Structures are given as structure tokens and as C-alpha cells.
Amino acid sequence: MKWTGKLALSLRLMAIAAIFAIPATVAAQDVLPSWNNTAAKQAIIDFVAKVTDENSPHFVPVEDRIATFDNDGTLWTEHPMYTQLSFALDRVKVLAPGKPEWQTQQPFQAILANDLKAVAAAGEKGLAQLIMATHAGITTTEFEAIVQDWFATAKHPRFQQPYTQCTFLPMVELLEYLRANGFKTFIVSGGGIEFMRPITLGAYGIPAEQVVGSSIKTKFEMQDGKAVLLRLPEIDFIDDHEGKPVGINRFIGKRPIASFGNSGGDREMLQWADAGEGLSLKMLVFHNDAEREYAYGPADGLPDTKFGAFPQDLMDEAKQKGWVVIRMKEDWKTIFTFEK
């Protein structure tokens, strides 16, 4: 019995010694389990350690730990088309019976004929026309209910999963990791603000008031004795390219110290974060995994695309300025939340 007791004690001491022998970097890497142990993951962990350590020259107070994230292509998949565009196409088909003129009017005629090439050929003007026709003329409350109903049933055409499950698990983990370290996380997206808000809390843990996006004008009025906000067929704000720093300043009021994007439309947001004093983290998601998701550029010779293009000059700028490029194929162990 004495020998057995000594053996048990010895084993316990060995186990304790083994735990304390694990390098701190290995233990820290477990906070992002869907990431491979690459330089991108380590850059995140090192940055967070520096800005949260009160003894570090890079320490940042909690109130200034602001992180901004693009949505399409950064937090969830944006191919074969933006999720909001898929919603708008479905809305055209729902509204078409009451709009006979759409049978001969573009881009609606192309949508009803499932001619996506013709829809794409309509360009920005056609897209704006589409958004105005499918997103306006109703109250904000009515629009929110329509969006929620659509997300409850709509599925991604390739993965056959709800769009809210086609979020990128590594990025969801990153959001949670940053918030656990005192960061306030914001979405800053070219997508419609009132299209995103109904689902961001459930999908990302980001409340509606921390979403910045493009918007159409609204008007206060009384309907049947009740106060409502009516959505008007007029653009109010485009939160893309140079609009992103403007939106950050207008709606957040502080420059981010961490900023994440995936396309040319996010360049100015990262430049804005880069221009601040002190340490900052700038990261770009590069889609190079055609087997598990999609592969597109045109950076590094990958195919060009109408949705979320990552130009070569953005890749060159990232290398020159030390921005971190997250390569989906190499850096992510798991892609989608639905795989969890």
C-alpha cells in the first residue's frame, strides 16, 4: 500500500510538471482551435498579448480596443453572389405578380428568366434599381420581419446550409477571442445595415448598434395613428471604399486598432487603422480554397470576380505595409460554422 501511494503521488507530480512544461505559445494557440498554427494565427495572439498587457509599451486601455470587420467575404461566404443580392432576387419573384411591367423591364426581366449574366450586365445602376425596388416602400419594422423570414428558410445554393451557418468559424472564434480580451467588435460593411442587423447577434455575437453599413433614406410618418419609419427609394450612405473610414468616424467615433477585410473595398478601412498612433493589426482574408469554399483574386493569378475582388495591388500593398494576409487554404483548419 505504501508503494502504491508513493507511485500515485509520483504520477501526480509528473502530470503537474508536464502541464507547466508546456510552452506558453502552445497553450495560447488553443484559443483559436479552427486555425492552423501558422504565422497568421500567431500574429493575432501576439498582438492581443501586447495591447492587453499593462506592462507593455503597446498597452491599449479597454475603452480604445476597437476592432472592425467587413462582413461579405470576411465573416461569411460571398459567392456565388452576395447574400443580400440573393435576397433581392428572391424578393423580385415574390413581388412580380403585382408588377406586370417587370416582364419587359431590366434587370427584372432577366431575374424572372433566371438569366444571371444579364443581371450582372446591368451593372451598378441595375443593382441600385433592384435594391430600391425590393427594399423600399415599406416600414423598417416590415422590412426587418421580411429579412428574418427569409433567413429562416433560405439556403446557400452550393452548401445547402442556412446562410447564417455559412459564417467562417475561424472568424467567429476570432470575434469571441477579441471580446474576451476587452475588445468591442463592429461590423463595417458595404452591405445594407438593416439587412444585416436582424442576424448579426445570433451569427457573430455583435448587437445591432455595433453594425455600420450602407443605407437608404427613411422618413418618419404616422400610419393609422402609429409612428413608423418608411423606407424611401433613395440612397443615404454607401459604406464601401472611402465610405468605410467615414462611417467608422460617424457611427463609432474612434479609430480601430484592429481591422479585418477581404477585398479592394476594404483597403481604405485598413489604411485608416494603419494611420493611427500605436500598434495596430490589419488582416485580409484571401480566398484560395476552391475545394472547401472558393478561390478568386485576381491577386496571385486566381480568377477575377464581380464579388469581393482581391486585386494584385492590394496584395502588394499588404506585403509592403506588413498587413497580414490570411490564406484560407493554409491558415484555416475548418472553414464553416456548420462544420462544427
C-alpha positions as CSV (number, residue, x, y, z in Angstrom):
1,M,0.0,0.0,0.0
2,K,2.8,2.4,0.8
3,W,4.5,1.7,-2.6
4,T,1.1,2.3,-4.3
5,G,0.6,5.6,-2.6
6,K,4.1,6.7,-3.5
7,L,3.6,5.7,-7.1
8,A,0.3,7.6,-7.3
9,L,1.9,10.7,-5.8
10,S,4.8,10.4,-8.2
11,L,2.4,10.2,-11.2
12,R,0.5,13.2,-10.0
13,L,3.7,15.2,-9.7
14,M,4.8,14.1,-13.1
15,A,1.5,15.2,-14.6
16,I,1.7,18.6,-12.9
17,A,5.3,19.1,-14.1
18,A,4.2,18.2,-17.7
19,I,1.4,20.8,-17.6
20,F,3.8,23.5,-16.5
21,A,6.4,22.4,-19.1
22,I,4.0,23.3,-22.0
23,P,5.3,26.4,-23.7
24,A,3.0,29.5,-23.3
25,T,2.7,29.9,-27.0
26,V,1.3,26.4,-27.5
27,A,-1.2,26.9,-24.7
28,A,-2.3,30.3,-26.2
29,Q,-2.8,28.8,-29.6
30,D,-5.7,26.7,-28.3
31,V,-7.9,29.9,-28.1
32,L,-8.4,29.7,-31.9
33,P,-8.9,26.0,-32.5
34,S,-10.1,26.3,-36.1
35,W,-6.9,28.0,-37.1
36,N,-3.8,26.1,-38.2
37,N,-0.7,27.0,-36.2
38,T,0.7,29.5,-38.8
39,A,2.1,33.0,-38.8
40,A,-1.4,34.5,-39.2
41,K,-2.7,32.9,-36.0
42,Q,0.4,33.8,-34.1
43,A,0.1,37.4,-35.3
44,I,-3.3,37.7,-33.7
45,I,-2.2,36.1,-30.4
46,D,1.0,38.3,-30.2
47,F,-1.0,41.5,-31.0
48,V,-3.6,40.8,-28.3
49,A,-1.0,39.9,-25.8
50,K,0.9,43.2,-26.4
51,V,-2.2,45.6,-26.3
52,T,-3.7,43.9,-23.2
53,D,-0.6,43.7,-21.1
54,E,-0.4,46.8,-18.7
55,N,3.4,46.4,-18.6
56,S,3.7,46.5,-22.4
57,P,4.7,49.7,-24.2
58,H,1.9,48.8,-26.6
59,F,-0.8,48.6,-23.9
60,V,-4.2,50.0,-25.0
61,P,-7.0,50.8,-22.5
62,V,-10.2,48.8,-22.8
63,E,-12.2,51.7,-24.0
64,D,-9.9,52.1,-27.0
65,R,-9.8,48.4,-28.1
66,I,-12.0,48.8,-31.2
67,A,-12.0,46.1,-33.9
68,T,-13.8,46.5,-37.2
69,F,-14.8,43.7,-39.6
70,D,-16.1,43.7,-43.1
71,N,-18.9,41.2,-43.5
72,D,-19.2,39.7,-47.0
73,G,-16.2,37.5,-47.7
74,T,-14.7,38.3,-44.3
75,L,-17.2,36.9,-41.9
76,W,-19.3,34.7,-44.2
77,T,-19.1,33.5,-47.8
78,E,-19.9,36.0,-50.6
79,H,-20.0,33.6,-53.6
80,P,-21.6,32.8,-55.9
81,M,-23.1,36.2,-55.1
82,Y,-23.6,38.5,-52.2
83,T,-26.2,37.2,-49.7
84,Q,-28.1,40.4,-49.9
85,L,-28.3,40.1,-53.7
86,S,-29.7,36.6,-53.4
87,F,-32.3,38.1,-51.0
88,A,-33.2,40.8,-53.6
89,L,-33.6,38.3,-56.4
90,D,-36.0,36.3,-54.3
91,R,-37.9,39.4,-53.4
92,V,-38.3,40.2,-57.1
93,K,-40.0,36.9,-57.6
94,V,-42.3,37.4,-54.7
95,L,-43.3,40.9,-55.8
96,A,-43.5,40.2,-59.6
97,P,-47.2,39.2,-59.7
98,G,-48.1,42.8,-58.7
99,K,-45.6,44.3,-61.1
100,P,-46.5,43.3,-64.7
101,E,-44.2,45.9,-66.1
102,W,-41.2,43.9,-64.8
103,Q,-41.8,41.3,-67.5
104,T,-40.3,43.6,-70.1
105,Q,-38.1,45.9,-67.8
106,Q,-34.5,45.1,-67.0
107,P,-33.0,43.9,-64.7
108,F,-36.3,42.4,-63.5
109,Q,-36.9,40.6,-66.8
110,A,-33.6,38.9,-66.5
111,I,-34.2,37.9,-62.9
112,L,-37.6,36.4,-63.7
113,A,-35.9,34.4,-66.6
114,N,-33.1,33.3,-64.2
115,D,-30.6,35.0,-66.6
116,L,-27.9,35.9,-64.0
117,K,-25.4,37.0,-66.8
118,A,-27.9,39.7,-67.9
119,V,-28.4,40.7,-64.3
120,A,-24.7,41.2,-63.8
121,A,-24.5,43.1,-67.1
122,A,-26.9,45.7,-65.7
123,G,-24.0,46.9,-63.6
124,E,-24.2,49.2,-60.6
125,K,-27.2,51.2,-62.0
126,G,-29.2,48.0,-62.4
127,L,-28.2,46.8,-58.9
128,A,-29.2,50.1,-57.4
129,Q,-32.6,49.9,-59.2
130,L,-33.0,46.4,-57.9
131,I,-32.3,47.3,-54.3
132,M,-34.7,50.3,-54.5
133,A,-37.5,48.2,-55.9
134,T,-37.2,45.4,-53.4
135,H,-36.0,47.2,-50.2
136,A,-38.1,50.4,-50.2
137,G,-41.8,51.4,-49.9
138,I,-42.3,49.6,-46.6
139,T,-41.6,50.4,-42.9
140,T,-38.4,49.5,-41.2
141,T,-40.4,47.1,-39.0
142,E,-41.9,45.4,-42.0
143,F,-38.5,45.1,-43.7
144,E,-37.0,43.5,-40.6
145,A,-39.7,40.9,-40.5
146,I,-39.2,40.1,-44.2
147,V,-35.5,39.7,-43.7
148,Q,-35.9,37.4,-40.6
149,D,-38.4,35.3,-42.5
150,W,-36.1,34.9,-45.5
151,F,-33.1,33.9,-43.3
152,A,-35.3,31.3,-41.6
153,T,-35.7,29.4,-44.8
154,A,-33.1,30.5,-47.4
155,K,-30.1,28.2,-48.0
156,H,-26.8,28.7,-49.8
157,P,-27.1,27.1,-53.3
158,R,-23.8,25.1,-53.1
159,F,-23.6,24.1,-49.5
160,Q,-27.4,23.8,-48.8
161,Q,-27.0,25.3,-45.4
162,P,-28.7,28.3,-43.9
163,Y,-26.8,31.5,-44.7
164,T,-26.3,32.2,-41.0
165,Q,-24.4,28.9,-40.8
166,C,-22.2,29.8,-43.8
167,T,-20.2,32.1,-41.5
168,F,-16.5,31.4,-41.2
169,L,-15.8,29.5,-37.9
170,P,-12.2,30.9,-37.6
171,M,-13.5,34.4,-37.7
172,V,-16.3,33.7,-35.3
173,E,-13.7,32.4,-32.9
174,L,-11.6,35.5,-33.5
175,L,-14.5,37.7,-32.6
176,E,-15.1,35.8,-29.4
177,Y,-11.3,35.9,-28.6
178,L,-11.1,39.6,-29.0
179,R,-14.2,40.3,-26.9
180,A,-12.8,38.0,-24.2
181,N,-9.8,40.4,-24.2
182,G,-11.8,43.6,-23.8
183,F,-12.3,44.5,-27.4
184,K,-15.5,45.9,-28.8
185,T,-16.3,44.4,-32.2
186,F,-18.0,46.2,-35.0
187,I,-19.2,45.2,-38.5
188,V,-18.3,47.8,-41.1
189,S,-19.8,46.5,-44.4
190,G,-20.9,47.7,-47.8
191,G,-24.0,45.6,-47.2
192,G,-27.3,47.1,-46.1
193,I,-27.3,48.0,-42.5
194,E,-30.9,46.9,-41.9
195,F,-30.4,43.7,-43.9
196,M,-27.5,42.7,-41.5
197,R,-28.8,43.8,-38.2
198,P,-31.5,41.2,-37.7
199,I,-28.9,38.3,-37.8
200,T,-25.6,39.7,-36.5
201,L,-26.2,39.0,-32.8
202,G,-27.0,35.3,-33.4
203,A,-24.4,34.8,-36.1
204,Y,-21.5,36.8,-34.6
205,G,-22.4,38.0,-31.2
206,I,-22.5,41.5,-32.5
207,P,-25.5,43.6,-31.4
208,A,-27.4,45.7,-34.0
209,E,-26.0,49.0,-32.6
210,Q,-22.5,47.8,-33.5
211,V,-23.3,47.4,-37.2
212,V,-22.3,50.0,-39.7
213,G,-23.5,49.6,-43.3
214,S,-24.9,51.1,-46.4
215,S,-28.4,52.6,-46.0
216,I,-31.3,54.1,-47.9
217,K,-33.2,57.1,-46.6
218,T,-36.1,56.8,-44.2
219,K,-38.9,59.1,-43.3
220,F,-40.9,59.4,-40.1
221,E,-44.7,59.4,-40.5
222,M,-47.9,58.4,-38.8
223,Q,-49.8,55.4,-40.2
224,D,-53.2,54.6,-38.6
225,G,-52.2,56.6,-35.6
226,K,-48.9,54.8,-35.2
227,A,-45.4,56.2,-35.6
228,V,-43.3,54.4,-38.3
229,L,-40.2,54.9,-40.3
230,L,-40.8,54.5,-44.0
231,R,-38.0,53.2,-46.2
232,L,-37.6,55.5,-49.2
233,P,-36.2,54.6,-52.7
234,E,-33.2,56.9,-52.2
235,I,-29.6,56.1,-51.3
236,D,-28.5,57.7,-48.0
237,F,-25.0,56.3,-47.4
238,I,-22.6,53.9,-49.2
239,D,-20.3,52.2,-46.7
240,D,-17.7,51.0,-49.1
241,H,-14.1,52.0,-50.1
242,E,-13.6,55.6,-48.7
243,G,-17.0,55.4,-47.2
244,K,-15.8,53.0,-44.6
245,P,-13.5,55.3,-42.7
246,V,-16.2,58.0,-42.9
247,G,-18.8,55.5,-41.5
248,I,-16.4,54.5,-38.7
249,N,-15.8,58.1,-37.7
250,R,-19.5,59.0,-37.9
251,F,-21.0,56.0,-36.1
252,I,-18.2,54.6,-33.9
253,G,-16.3,57.8,-33.2
254,K,-12.9,56.0,-32.6
255,R,-10.2,54.7,-34.9
256,P,-10.0,50.9,-34.8
257,I,-6.7,49.3,-33.6
258,A,-7.6,46.1,-35.4
259,S,-9.3,45.9,-38.8
260,F,-10.3,42.9,-41.0
261,G,-11.4,42.8,-44.6
262,N,-11.0,40.7,-47.8
263,S,-11.3,42.9,-50.9
264,G,-10.4,46.1,-52.6
265,G,-13.5,47.7,-50.9
266,D,-11.8,47.3,-47.5
267,R,-8.5,48.9,-48.4
268,E,-9.4,52.4,-47.0
269,M,-10.6,50.9,-43.8
270,L,-7.3,49.2,-43.2
271,Q,-5.4,52.3,-44.3
272,W,-7.4,54.3,-41.7
273,A,-6.5,51.8,-38.9
274,D,-2.8,51.9,-40.1
275,A,-2.7,55.7,-39.8
276,G,-3.3,55.7,-36.1
277,E,-0.7,56.0,-33.4
278,G,0.5,52.9,-31.7
279,L,0.3,49.2,-32.6
280,S,-2.5,48.1,-34.9
281,L,-3.4,44.8,-36.6
282,K,-4.6,44.8,-40.2
283,M,-5.7,41.5,-41.8
284,L,-7.1,40.4,-45.2
285,V,-8.9,37.1,-45.9
286,F,-7.6,35.7,-49.2
287,H,-10.0,33.1,-50.7
288,N,-7.7,30.5,-52.3
289,D,-9.5,27.3,-51.4
290,A,-11.8,26.2,-54.3
291,E,-12.3,22.7,-52.8
292,R,-13.7,23.8,-49.4
293,E,-15.0,27.3,-50.4
294,Y,-14.0,29.4,-53.4
295,A,-10.8,30.6,-55.0
296,Y,-10.6,34.1,-56.5
297,G,-8.4,37.1,-56.9
298,P,-7.2,38.3,-59.3
299,A,-4.2,38.5,-56.9
300,D,-1.7,35.6,-57.3
301,G,-3.2,34.8,-60.7
302,L,-6.5,33.5,-59.3
303,P,-9.7,34.2,-61.3
304,D,-11.2,37.7,-61.3
305,T,-14.7,38.1,-59.9
306,K,-17.5,40.6,-59.7
307,F,-18.0,39.8,-56.0
308,G,-15.2,40.6,-53.5
309,A,-12.3,41.0,-55.9
310,F,-8.9,41.0,-54.2
311,P,-6.7,42.9,-56.7
312,Q,-3.0,42.3,-57.1
313,D,-2.1,45.9,-56.0
314,L,-3.9,45.2,-52.7
315,M,-1.7,42.1,-52.2
316,D,1.3,44.2,-53.0
317,E,0.3,46.9,-50.5
318,A,-0.3,44.4,-47.8
319,K,3.2,43.0,-48.3
320,Q,4.7,46.5,-48.3
321,K,2.9,47.7,-45.2
322,G,3.1,44.5,-43.2
323,W,-0.6,43.7,-43.3
324,V,-1.3,40.1,-42.6
325,V,-2.9,38.1,-45.4
326,I,-5.0,35.2,-44.1
327,R,-4.8,32.4,-46.7
328,M,-7.8,30.3,-46.3
329,K,-6.3,27.1,-47.6
330,E,-3.2,27.2,-45.4
331,D,-4.4,29.1,-42.3
332,W,-7.8,27.6,-41.6
333,K,-8.3,24.1,-40.3
334,T,-12.1,24.4,-40.6
335,I,-14.0,26.8,-42.8
336,F,-17.6,27.0,-41.9
337,T,-19.7,27.2,-38.7
338,F,-21.9,24.4,-40.0
339,E,-18.9,22.0,-40.0
340,K,-18.6,22.5,-36.2
